[in-house]
């Protein structure tokens, strides 16, 4: 029986990360049969993922939660000790070659090494880490990749994800050094594919595949969207998720006001109502995403719109998509809730808060409905266009989904070859 380790699952408190994890597992289920292989999931959030997966399959991530929640000194100590650990692993790999389990500084990391040593394939499902924006954290993931391929001599497959920009010369060289030893590097958009093909060795396996998130289905899950509205009427429902843009992204536009004003201008109160759909939660209190969504909820109420907001609780991807299927239009600043919306054939407008979003929308021929942050003034006209062309958009989404299923073929074939080999 094959052993698979998913090495970098995040928390399903974030609907998008839940999509990546669910559908990455589905890829292996499709290839091997749901009960015909063993899997381990290294995750940043054991608590939430244990609600979704067998707890015996879950392990805390190699890096735990990194330095999150730590003050300056503990954060500095974490960075220094983890860096020293990898320096010692490197020296040992070049000289003594004693068991790396005896080098690492914690029993947890030694146990993870034992798990990886039994793996047929290790899969990175992060979605986006190899770029200049997140290099301070992704450098540690690259060290971990190196540990898997160079020290433990295990197979590493990078599932469909976005790469770049890589303008920092030193970081770019580290990426090349590490990924040249990966067994399969999969890009989910053309710019990422071209970047990896140009960067890595000529013989390196680099392929294109759509993001696995488009395979999301609701199966038998159904949540009636009517429960969020007290009045029974035939108003069309517009779903909106708005998020706080991560600190690493530079922007100089008041995107919140642009979105709010466009919604007020584009939808009349007699024909439309809104469901505000936060897609990122935390265990205690309200996430930044929920707070900004709550602000939008209150601002739309003051304009006499019929509007409600999802509860401040965990929504798993199939639950979230079940609600999306009942929308007239979905508007999002988050990538993967946009992906599962389009995979359910819901006309979707994406705000391009990161370049990966435009890459996906281009893949599905929806680039006209993707708005860059510096073009937010165009949002009203984009909403007008999607309202006028709604039926045509739905047909295009159906065609694009069929096309993406075919485009996954090469990735699945090469993945299976690595599993069997």
C-alpha positions as CSV (number, residue, x, y, z in Angstrom):
1,X,0.0,0.0,0.0
2,X,1.4,3.4,-1.0
3,X,2.2,6.1,1.5
4,X,1.5,9.7,0.7
5,X,2.5,12.7,2.8
6,X,0.9,16.1,2.2
7,X,3.6,18.3,3.7
8,X,2.2,21.8,4.0
9,X,-1.6,21.9,4.6
10,X,-2.8,25.1,6.1
11,X,-5.9,25.6,8.2
12,X,-9.4,24.9,6.9
13,X,-10.5,27.9,8.9
14,X,-9.7,29.6,5.6
15,X,-12.1,28.2,3.0
16,X,-9.5,28.5,0.3
17,X,-7.0,26.3,2.2
18,X,-9.7,23.8,2.8
19,X,-10.4,23.6,-0.9
20,X,-6.7,23.0,-1.7
21,X,-6.5,20.2,0.9
22,X,-9.8,18.5,0.0
23,X,-9.1,18.5,-3.7
24,X,-5.4,17.5,-3.4
25,X,-6.6,14.5,-1.5
26,X,-9.2,13.9,-4.3
27,X,-6.4,13.7,-6.9
28,X,-4.8,10.8,-4.9
29,X,-8.2,9.2,-4.4
30,X,-8.9,9.3,-8.1
31,X,-5.5,7.8,-8.9
32,X,-5.2,5.2,-6.2
33,X,-8.6,4.6,-4.8
34,X,-9.9,6.2,-1.7
35,X,-9.1,3.3,0.6
36,X,-6.1,1.9,-1.2
37,X,-3.3,4.1,0.2
38,X,-2.2,5.6,3.5
39,X,-1.9,9.4,3.9
40,X,-0.5,11.7,6.5
41,X,-1.3,15.4,6.5
42,X,1.1,17.9,8.0
43,X,-1.0,20.9,9.0
44,X,-0.8,24.2,10.8
45,X,-4.2,23.6,12.4
46,X,-4.8,20.2,14.0
47,X,-7.9,21.5,15.8
48,X,-9.9,22.5,12.8
49,X,-8.7,19.8,10.4
50,X,-9.6,17.1,12.9
51,X,-13.2,18.1,12.4
52,X,-12.8,17.1,8.7
53,X,-10.2,14.3,8.7
54,X,-9.3,11.3,10.7
55,X,-7.1,12.6,13.5
56,X,-4.8,9.6,13.1
57,X,-3.9,11.0,9.7
58,X,-2.9,14.5,11.0
59,X,0.4,15.8,12.3
60,X,1.4,19.3,13.2
61,X,3.4,21.0,10.5
62,X,7.2,20.6,10.6
63,X,7.4,24.4,11.5
64,X,4.3,24.4,13.6
65,X,2.8,27.9,13.2
66,X,6.2,29.4,12.5
67,X,6.6,32.5,14.7
68,X,2.9,33.5,14.7
69,X,1.8,35.1,17.9
70,X,5.4,35.4,19.3
71,X,6.9,38.7,20.5
72,X,10.2,39.9,19.0
73,X,12.6,37.9,21.2
74,X,10.8,34.5,20.9
75,X,10.4,35.1,17.2
76,X,14.1,35.8,16.9
77,X,15.0,32.7,18.9
78,X,12.8,30.6,16.7
79,X,14.4,31.9,13.5
80,X,17.9,31.5,14.8
81,X,17.5,28.0,16.2
82,X,15.6,26.7,13.1
83,X,18.4,28.2,10.9
84,X,21.1,26.6,13.0
85,X,19.2,23.2,12.8
86,X,19.3,23.3,9.0
87,X,23.0,24.4,9.0
88,X,23.8,21.3,11.1
89,X,21.7,19.1,8.8
90,X,23.6,20.5,5.8
91,X,27.0,19.9,7.4
92,X,26.0,16.4,8.5
93,X,24.8,15.6,5.0
94,X,28.2,16.6,3.6
95,X,30.3,14.8,6.3
96,X,29.2,12.4,9.0
97,X,25.8,11.4,7.6
98,X,24.4,10.3,10.9
99,X,20.6,10.0,11.1
100,X,19.0,13.4,10.7
101,X,16.6,12.4,13.4
102,X,19.5,12.8,15.8
103,X,20.3,16.3,14.5
104,X,17.0,18.0,14.8
105,X,16.1,19.9,18.0
106,X,12.7,18.3,18.8
107,X,11.0,14.9,19.0
108,X,8.2,16.2,16.9
109,X,10.5,17.0,13.9
110,X,12.3,13.7,14.4
111,X,8.9,11.9,14.2
112,X,8.0,13.8,11.0
113,X,11.3,12.7,9.5
114,X,10.3,9.1,10.3
115,X,7.0,9.6,8.5
116,X,8.6,11.1,5.4
117,X,11.2,8.2,5.3
118,X,8.2,5.8,4.7
119,X,6.6,8.0,2.0
120,X,6.4,7.0,-1.6
121,X,5.6,10.7,-2.5
122,X,5.6,13.9,-0.6
123,X,3.2,16.5,-2.0
124,X,3.4,20.3,-1.5
125,X,-0.1,21.7,-1.8
126,X,0.5,25.2,-0.5
127,X,-0.7,27.0,-3.6
128,X,1.6,30.0,-3.3
129,X,4.8,30.4,-1.4
130,X,7.6,30.6,-3.9
131,X,7.8,34.3,-4.6
132,X,9.6,37.4,-3.4
133,X,6.5,38.6,-1.5
134,X,6.6,35.7,1.0
135,X,10.3,34.9,0.9
136,X,11.0,35.4,4.6
137,X,8.7,32.5,5.4
138,X,9.1,30.5,2.2
139,X,12.9,30.2,2.6
140,X,12.1,27.8,5.5
141,X,9.8,25.7,3.3
142,X,12.6,25.5,0.7
143,X,14.9,24.2,3.5
144,X,12.3,21.6,4.2
145,X,12.0,20.6,0.5
146,X,15.8,20.2,0.5
147,X,15.6,18.0,3.6
148,X,13.1,15.8,1.8
149,X,15.0,15.5,-1.5
150,X,18.7,15.8,-0.7
151,X,18.9,14.4,2.9
152,X,16.1,11.9,3.0
153,X,16.2,11.0,-0.8
154,X,12.4,11.0,-1.1
155,X,10.2,12.1,-4.0
156,X,8.8,15.6,-3.9
157,X,5.9,16.8,-6.1
158,X,4.8,20.4,-6.1
159,X,1.1,20.4,-6.8
160,X,-0.4,23.1,-9.1
161,X,0.6,26.5,-7.7
162,X,1.8,30.0,-8.7
163,X,5.4,30.9,-8.8
164,X,7.0,34.3,-8.8
165,X,7.8,37.1,-9.1
166,X,11.4,36.1,-8.4
167,X,13.5,39.3,-8.7
168,X,15.6,38.8,-5.6
169,X,18.8,37.2,-7.1
170,X,19.8,35.2,-4.0
171,X,16.4,33.9,-3.3
172,X,16.0,32.9,-6.9
173,X,19.2,30.9,-6.8
174,X,18.0,29.1,-3.7
175,X,14.7,28.3,-5.4
176,X,16.6,26.9,-8.4
177,X,19.0,24.9,-6.2
178,X,16.1,23.3,-4.3
179,X,13.5,22.7,-7.1
180,X,16.1,21.2,-9.5
181,X,15.9,18.2,-7.2
182,X,12.1,18.0,-7.0
183,X,10.6,15.2,-9.0
184,X,7.7,17.2,-10.5
185,X,7.0,20.9,-10.5
186,X,3.4,21.9,-11.6
187,X,2.4,25.4,-12.5
188,X,-1.2,26.5,-12.5
189,X,-0.9,29.5,-14.8
190,X,1.2,30.3,-17.9
191,X,3.5,32.9,-16.4
192,X,4.4,30.5,-13.6
193,X,5.0,27.7,-16.1
194,X,7.3,29.9,-18.2
195,X,9.2,31.1,-15.2
196,X,9.9,27.6,-13.9
197,X,10.8,26.3,-17.4
198,X,13.3,29.1,-17.8
199,X,14.7,28.8,-14.3
200,X,15.1,25.0,-13.7
201,X,17.4,22.6,-15.4
202,X,16.5,21.6,-18.9
203,X,15.6,18.0,-17.9
204,X,13.5,19.0,-15.0
205,X,9.8,17.9,-15.1
206,X,7.7,21.1,-15.3
207,X,4.1,20.8,-16.4
208,X,1.0,22.9,-16.5
209,X,-2.2,22.0,-14.7
210,X,-5.2,24.0,-13.6
211,X,-5.6,24.6,-9.9
212,X,-7.1,21.5,-8.2
213,X,-9.7,23.7,-6.6
214,X,-11.9,23.6,-9.7
215,X,-12.8,19.9,-8.9
216,X,-14.7,21.0,-5.8
217,X,-18.2,19.6,-5.6
218,X,-21.0,19.8,-3.0
219,X,-22.0,16.1,-3.3
220,X,-25.1,15.8,-1.1
221,X,-24.4,19.0,0.9
222,X,-27.2,21.6,0.7
223,X,-27.7,24.6,2.8
224,X,-30.8,26.6,1.9
225,X,-29.8,30.2,1.3
226,X,-33.3,31.4,2.1
227,X,-32.6,30.9,5.8
228,X,-30.5,34.1,5.7
229,X,-33.4,36.3,4.6
230,X,-36.6,37.0,6.6
231,X,-38.6,38.2,3.6
232,X,-39.7,35.8,0.9
233,X,-39.3,37.5,-2.5
234,X,-37.8,37.0,-5.9
235,X,-34.9,39.4,-5.5
236,X,-31.7,38.0,-7.0
237,X,-29.0,37.3,-4.5
238,X,-25.5,38.7,-4.9
239,X,-22.8,37.0,-2.9
240,X,-19.8,39.1,-1.8
241,X,-16.6,38.3,0.1
242,X,-14.2,41.0,0.8
243,X,-10.9,40.5,2.6
244,X,-8.1,42.4,4.2
245,X,-5.2,42.4,1.7
246,X,-2.1,40.8,3.3
247,X,0.6,43.2,4.5
248,X,3.2,42.0,2.0
249,X,1.1,43.3,-0.9
250,X,1.7,47.0,-1.8
251,X,-1.3,48.9,-3.0
252,X,-2.4,52.5,-2.9
253,X,-6.2,52.4,-3.6
254,X,-9.2,52.5,-1.3
255,X,-10.5,49.2,-2.7
256,X,-13.2,48.9,0.0
257,X,-14.9,52.2,-0.9
258,X,-14.6,51.4,-4.6
259,X,-16.4,48.0,-4.0
260,X,-19.1,49.5,-1.8
261,X,-19.8,52.4,-4.2
262,X,-19.9,50.1,-7.2
263,X,-22.4,47.7,-5.4
264,X,-24.7,50.6,-4.5
265,X,-24.5,52.0,-8.0
266,X,-25.0,48.7,-9.8
267,X,-27.7,47.0,-7.9
268,X,-31.1,48.5,-7.1
269,X,-32.8,47.7,-3.8
270,X,-36.0,46.5,-5.4
271,X,-34.4,43.8,-7.5
272,X,-31.3,42.6,-5.6
273,X,-30.3,41.5,-2.1
274,X,-26.9,40.7,-0.7
275,X,-25.3,37.8,1.3
276,X,-21.9,38.8,2.6
277,X,-19.8,35.7,2.7
278,X,-16.5,35.9,4.8
279,X,-14.2,33.0,3.9
280,X,-11.5,33.3,6.5
281,X,-12.1,32.7,10.2
282,X,-10.3,32.3,13.5
283,X,-10.9,30.2,16.5
284,X,-11.5,33.0,19.0
285,X,-13.1,36.3,18.0
286,X,-13.5,37.7,14.5
287,X,-10.9,37.5,11.7
288,X,-9.8,40.6,9.8
289,X,-11.8,39.3,6.9
290,X,-14.9,38.9,9.0
291,X,-14.6,42.4,10.4
292,X,-14.3,44.0,6.9
293,X,-17.2,41.9,5.7
294,X,-19.2,43.0,8.7
295,X,-18.4,46.6,7.8
296,X,-19.7,46.0,4.3
297,X,-22.9,44.4,5.7
298,X,-23.6,47.4,7.9
299,X,-22.8,49.9,5.1
300,X,-25.2,48.2,2.7
301,X,-27.9,48.1,5.4
302,X,-27.7,51.9,5.8
303,X,-28.6,52.1,2.0
304,X,-31.8,50.1,2.6
305,X,-30.6,46.9,1.0
306,X,-31.9,43.6,2.2
307,X,-28.6,42.0,3.4
308,X,-27.3,39.4,5.7
309,X,-23.9,37.9,6.6
310,X,-22.7,34.4,7.2
311,X,-22.3,33.3,10.8
312,X,-18.9,33.7,12.4
313,X,-18.1,30.0,12.3
314,X,-16.2,27.5,10.2
315,X,-17.6,26.8,6.7
316,X,-16.1,23.9,4.9
317,X,-15.7,24.2,1.1
318,X,-18.7,22.0,0.2
319,X,-20.9,24.1,2.6
320,X,-19.7,27.3,1.2
321,X,-20.1,26.2,-2.4
322,X,-23.6,25.0,-1.6
323,X,-24.6,28.6,-0.9
324,X,-22.7,29.9,-3.9
325,X,-24.8,27.7,-6.2
326,X,-27.8,29.7,-5.3
327,X,-26.3,33.1,-6.1
328,X,-27.0,35.2,-9.2
329,X,-23.5,36.7,-9.1
330,X,-20.5,36.2,-6.8
331,X,-17.9,39.0,-6.2
332,X,-14.7,38.1,-4.4
333,X,-11.2,39.4,-3.4
334,X,-10.2,35.8,-2.5
335,X,-8.9,33.3,-5.0
336,X,-10.2,29.9,-4.1
337,X,-13.7,30.8,-3.2
338,X,-13.8,32.4,-6.7
339,X,-12.5,29.1,-8.1
340,X,-15.2,27.0,-6.4
341,X,-17.8,29.6,-7.5
342,X,-16.8,29.4,-11.2
343,X,-16.6,25.6,-10.9
344,X,-20.3,25.7,-9.9
345,X,-21.0,27.8,-13.0
346,X,-21.8,31.0,-11.0
347,X,-20.9,34.2,-12.8
348,X,-18.0,35.6,-10.8
349,X,-16.1,38.9,-10.6
350,X,-12.7,38.6,-9.0
351,X,-10.7,41.5,-7.6
352,X,-7.1,40.8,-8.5
353,X,-5.5,41.3,-5.1
354,X,-2.6,39.0,-6.1
355,X,-1.4,38.1,-9.6
356,X,-2.4,34.5,-9.2
357,X,-6.1,35.5,-9.4
358,X,-5.8,37.0,-12.9
359,X,-3.8,33.9,-13.9
360,X,-6.8,31.7,-13.0
361,X,-9.4,33.9,-14.5
362,X,-7.4,34.0,-17.8
363,X,-7.3,30.2,-17.8
364,X,-11.1,30.0,-17.8
365,X,-11.6,32.9,-20.3
366,X,-13.0,35.2,-17.6
367,X,-10.2,37.8,-17.7
368,X,-12.8,40.5,-18.6
369,X,-14.3,39.9,-15.2
370,X,-11.1,40.2,-13.2
371,X,-10.3,43.7,-11.9
372,X,-6.8,44.8,-11.0
373,X,-6.4,47.0,-7.9
374,X,-5.3,50.0,-10.0
375,X,-8.4,49.6,-12.2
376,X,-11.0,49.5,-9.4
377,X,-12.8,52.5,-11.0
378,X,-13.9,50.1,-13.7
379,X,-15.9,47.9,-11.4
380,X,-19.3,49.4,-12.1
381,X,-18.8,48.7,-15.9
382,X,-17.6,45.2,-15.2
383,X,-20.7,44.5,-13.1
384,X,-22.9,45.9,-15.9
385,X,-21.2,43.6,-18.4
386,X,-21.6,40.4,-16.3
387,X,-25.3,41.2,-15.7
388,X,-25.9,41.7,-19.4
389,X,-23.9,38.5,-20.4
390,X,-24.8,36.2,-17.6
391,X,-26.1,33.3,-19.7
392,X,-23.1,33.5,-22.0
393,X,-20.8,33.5,-19.0
394,X,-22.4,30.4,-17.6
395,X,-21.9,28.5,-20.9
396,X,-18.2,29.7,-21.0
397,X,-17.7,28.4,-17.4
398,X,-19.1,25.0,-18.3
399,X,-16.8,24.8,-21.4
400,X,-13.8,25.9,-19.3
401,X,-14.4,23.3,-16.6
402,X,-14.5,20.5,-19.3
403,X,-11.3,21.9,-20.8
404,X,-9.5,22.0,-17.4
405,X,-10.4,18.3,-16.7
406,X,-8.5,17.4,-19.9
407,X,-5.6,19.8,-19.0
408,X,-5.0,17.9,-15.7
409,X,-4.2,14.7,-17.6
410,X,-0.5,15.2,-18.0
411,X,-0.1,16.2,-14.3
412,X,-2.0,13.1,-13.2
413,X,0.0,10.8,-15.4
414,X,3.3,12.1,-14.3
415,X,2.2,12.0,-10.6
416,X,1.2,8.4,-11.0
417,X,4.5,7.6,-12.6
418,X,6.3,9.0,-9.5
419,X,4.0,7.1,-7.1
420,X,4.6,3.8,-8.9
421,X,8.3,4.4,-9.6
